[in-house]
Amino acid sequence: VFGPAPGGRSLATIRKWTGPMSLVLMGTEVDRWRPVVEMDARLLSRLTGLERNAEAQDGSAAIIIVHFVERKALPTVAGDYALNPEFARRAVENANCASKVVETDGGIRGGVAIVSVDIPYRDTVSCILEELVHILGFPYHSEIVRPSILGTKERPMFLSATDQILIRTLYDPRLRPGMSRAETLPIARAIIAELVA
């Protein structure tokens, strides 16, 4: 949740959703990937306790946009969504997917996931889930826990038990958007101990 990310950046406070998860799917091969997104959305709704609305009909009504593209188009589409320009420049060489959130005072109110479709099936499935988890408030990758959807060494198609515990911890009502690391960690430790028990 807090990082650090490559380059030493880290978040000062928690970011998390406070409203329902509404989706819109756009781009290439949407019908092929809709069942995967639906399965992930059901699981994430259950883990977070967030209400999940039906798929929105257009981008203006969507809270989460999942945009499917051919890999070579990833930098252009990332730029269209104003993702980090450095990421967009390197995307075609180093990444199969990307995401961005819009937040106010720690409350996430929108997000976009860009996912490549012309890569191995397993990688696309993993990318969908990974970017949705990033959009929930886990912006960074980490090798502290493995296997994990947030790792860089594997491409899991499902959330590990630890991933599920971490998501449930972040969405416990005792943790509020905008809480600092110092405020968060003692509460998070207690929640994790409860969930593990």
Number of C-alpha atoms within 10 A of each C-alpha: 22 17 15 14 13 9 6 7 11 14 15 15 19 23 28 25 21 15 14 15 22 18 26 21 24 16 14 16 15 17 11 10 17 15 11 15 19 14 11 20 19 13 14 23 15 13 18 19 14 16 15 16 14 11 18 16 11 12 14 9 13 20 23 25 24 26 25 25 22 17 20 14 15 26 25 17 19 24 15 10 15 11 18 14 13 10 16 22 15 12 20 16 11 10 16 21 26 27 24 21 21 14 16 11 12 19 19 21 18 21 23 26 25 28 29 25 24 16 12 9 12 11 19 22 21 20 25 25 24 30 24 24 20 22 25 24 23 21 23 17 18 17 11 9 12 15 19 24 26 25 17 13 12 13 18 20 18 16 21 15 11 16 18 17 19 19 19 19 23 26 21 16 11 12 20 20 22 17 16 15 15 10 14 17 13 10 15 18 12 11 20 16 12 11 13 9 6
